[in-house]
């Protein structure tokens, strides 16, 4: 029987963080619930982050309440299950990679405004076309990643690592922006 997030939270002793998955999601996806505001069970507000294979995901970027307050969409729906033994620590690197630390730098949730991937996020493009991100760093003057984003993406896939020259170019672009 499926529950809502507040019922799951209550059943595990009202402890956070914990991981949950919507019934229609595949095993790769789950949400880390970091905090709960609940005056009357079984409803309230649940705050947290989506993950894909334990790594931070941009899955909730479409939802304005999540973007502004990190309220988990549909947290009161009876479509959730507890994810036992979920790694609830890996997503934090990805979360850092969403923060702007350098003016004009791209983060994993930044959208492309140019090219064949226009409208997609950096993370979406990286998952399907890692080489394109590397190409963009090397060939487009105004395209570079925050240091946190570069580190996060470099660890995200086991079959891809940024070349040292690409990292150097990205770091030079970051350095120029920090001085500006």
C-alpha positions as CSV (number, residue, x, y, z in Angstrom):
1,X,0.0,0.0,0.0
2,X,1.4,3.4,-1.0
3,X,1.6,6.2,1.5
4,X,2.2,9.9,1.3
5,X,5.5,11.4,2.5
6,X,4.1,12.5,5.9
7,X,2.8,9.0,6.7
8,X,6.2,7.5,5.8
9,X,8.0,10.1,8.0
10,X,5.6,9.3,10.9
11,X,6.1,5.5,10.4
12,X,9.9,5.9,10.7
13,X,9.8,7.9,13.9
14,X,9.7,11.3,12.4
15,X,13.4,11.3,11.6
16,X,15.0,13.1,8.6
17,X,16.7,12.7,6.2
18,X,15.2,9.7,4.4
19,X,14.6,8.7,0.8
20,X,11.3,8.1,-1.0
21,X,10.2,7.1,-4.5
22,X,7.0,7.7,-6.4
23,X,5.3,4.4,-7.4
24,X,5.7,5.1,-11.1
25,X,9.4,5.9,-11.0
26,X,12.2,3.5,-11.9
27,X,14.7,2.4,-9.3
28,X,17.3,5.0,-10.4
29,X,15.1,7.9,-9.1
30,X,14.3,8.8,-5.6
31,X,13.9,11.9,-3.5
32,X,15.8,12.8,-0.4
33,X,13.5,14.3,2.2
34,X,15.5,16.7,4.4
35,X,12.8,18.3,6.5
36,X,9.1,18.2,7.2
37,X,6.6,20.8,8.4
38,X,3.5,19.0,9.5
39,X,0.9,20.4,11.9
40,X,-1.8,17.8,11.2
41,X,-1.1,14.4,9.8
42,X,-1.2,13.3,7.1
43,X,-0.5,16.6,5.4
44,X,2.1,19.4,5.4
45,X,5.2,20.5,3.5
46,X,8.1,18.2,2.7
47,X,11.4,19.7,1.6
48,X,14.2,18.0,-0.3
49,X,15.9,17.1,-3.5
50,X,15.5,14.7,-6.4
51,X,18.3,12.2,-7.2
52,X,19.2,9.9,-10.1
53,X,21.4,7.0,-9.0
54,X,22.0,8.8,-5.7
55,X,23.4,11.9,-7.5
56,X,21.5,15.2,-7.4
57,X,19.1,15.5,-10.3
58,X,17.3,18.5,-11.9
59,X,14.1,16.4,-12.0
60,X,12.0,19.1,-10.1
61,X,13.2,22.1,-12.0
62,X,9.8,22.4,-13.7
63,X,8.0,23.1,-10.4
64,X,8.0,26.7,-9.2
65,X,7.4,25.9,-5.5
66,X,10.3,23.5,-5.6
67,X,12.6,26.1,-7.3
68,X,11.7,28.8,-4.8
69,X,11.3,26.8,-1.5
70,X,12.4,23.2,-2.3
71,X,8.9,21.9,-1.5
72,X,8.7,18.4,-2.9
73,X,5.9,18.2,-5.6
74,X,3.0,15.9,-4.8
75,X,4.3,15.2,-1.3
76,X,0.8,14.7,0.0
77,X,-0.2,12.2,-2.7
78,X,-0.6,8.6,-1.8
79,X,2.0,7.4,-4.3
80,X,5.2,7.2,-2.3
81,X,7.3,4.3,-0.8
82,X,10.3,4.4,1.5
83,X,13.6,3.6,-0.1
84,X,15.5,1.5,2.3
85,X,19.3,1.7,2.4
86,X,19.5,4.7,0.0
87,X,22.8,6.6,-0.1
88,X,21.6,10.0,1.1
89,X,25.0,11.7,1.0
90,X,26.1,11.7,-2.7
91,X,23.5,14.3,-3.8
92,X,25.1,17.1,-1.8
93,X,28.0,17.5,-4.4
94,X,25.3,18.0,-7.1
95,X,23.5,20.4,-4.9
96,X,26.7,22.6,-4.7
97,X,26.9,22.4,-8.5
98,X,23.6,24.2,-8.8
99,X,24.8,27.3,-6.9
100,X,26.2,30.2,-8.8
101,X,29.7,30.9,-7.4
102,X,31.0,32.8,-10.4
103,X,29.1,35.4,-12.4
104,X,28.0,34.1,-15.8
105,X,29.2,30.6,-15.2
106,X,26.9,27.6,-16.0
107,X,25.7,25.2,-13.3
108,X,24.1,21.8,-13.8
109,X,20.7,23.4,-13.8
110,X,21.6,26.2,-16.2
111,X,19.8,26.0,-19.6
112,X,21.6,26.3,-22.9
113,X,20.6,29.4,-24.8
114,X,22.3,28.4,-28.0
115,X,23.0,25.5,-30.3
116,X,21.4,22.1,-30.8
117,X,20.7,21.7,-27.1
118,X,18.9,25.0,-26.6
119,X,16.5,24.8,-23.7
120,X,18.1,21.7,-22.1
121,X,20.1,21.9,-18.8
122,X,23.8,21.3,-18.6
123,X,23.2,18.1,-16.7
124,X,20.7,16.8,-19.3
125,X,23.2,17.5,-22.1
126,X,26.1,16.0,-20.1
127,X,24.2,12.7,-19.5
128,X,23.6,12.2,-23.2
129,X,26.4,14.2,-24.9
130,X,29.4,14.6,-22.5
131,X,31.7,15.5,-25.4
132,X,29.4,18.5,-26.3
133,X,30.0,20.1,-22.8
134,X,33.8,19.6,-23.3
135,X,33.5,21.0,-26.8
136,X,31.5,24.0,-25.6
137,X,34.1,24.9,-22.9
138,X,36.9,24.7,-25.5
139,X,35.1,26.5,-28.3
140,X,32.6,29.0,-27.0
141,X,34.1,32.1,-25.3
142,X,31.2,32.7,-23.0
143,X,30.6,29.1,-21.9
144,X,32.3,27.8,-18.8
145,X,31.2,26.0,-15.7
146,X,31.5,26.8,-12.0
147,X,34.3,24.8,-10.4
148,X,31.7,22.9,-8.4
149,X,29.8,22.0,-11.5
150,X,33.0,20.8,-13.4
151,X,34.0,18.6,-10.4
152,X,30.5,17.2,-10.1
153,X,30.2,16.3,-13.8
154,X,33.8,14.9,-13.8
155,X,32.6,12.3,-11.2
156,X,29.1,11.7,-12.6
157,X,30.0,9.2,-15.3
158,X,32.6,6.5,-15.0
159,X,33.2,6.4,-18.7
160,X,34.0,10.1,-19.2
161,X,36.5,12.5,-17.6
162,X,37.3,16.0,-18.8
163,X,40.7,16.4,-20.4
164,X,43.3,18.4,-18.4
165,X,43.4,21.1,-21.2
166,X,39.6,21.5,-20.9
167,X,39.9,21.9,-17.1
168,X,42.7,24.5,-17.6
169,X,40.6,26.5,-20.1
170,X,37.6,26.4,-17.8
171,X,39.6,27.5,-14.8
172,X,41.1,30.4,-16.8
173,X,37.6,31.6,-17.8
174,X,36.5,31.4,-14.1
175,X,39.6,33.4,-13.1
176,X,38.8,36.1,-15.6
177,X,35.2,36.4,-14.3
178,X,36.3,36.6,-10.7
179,X,38.6,39.5,-11.5
180,X,35.9,41.3,-13.5
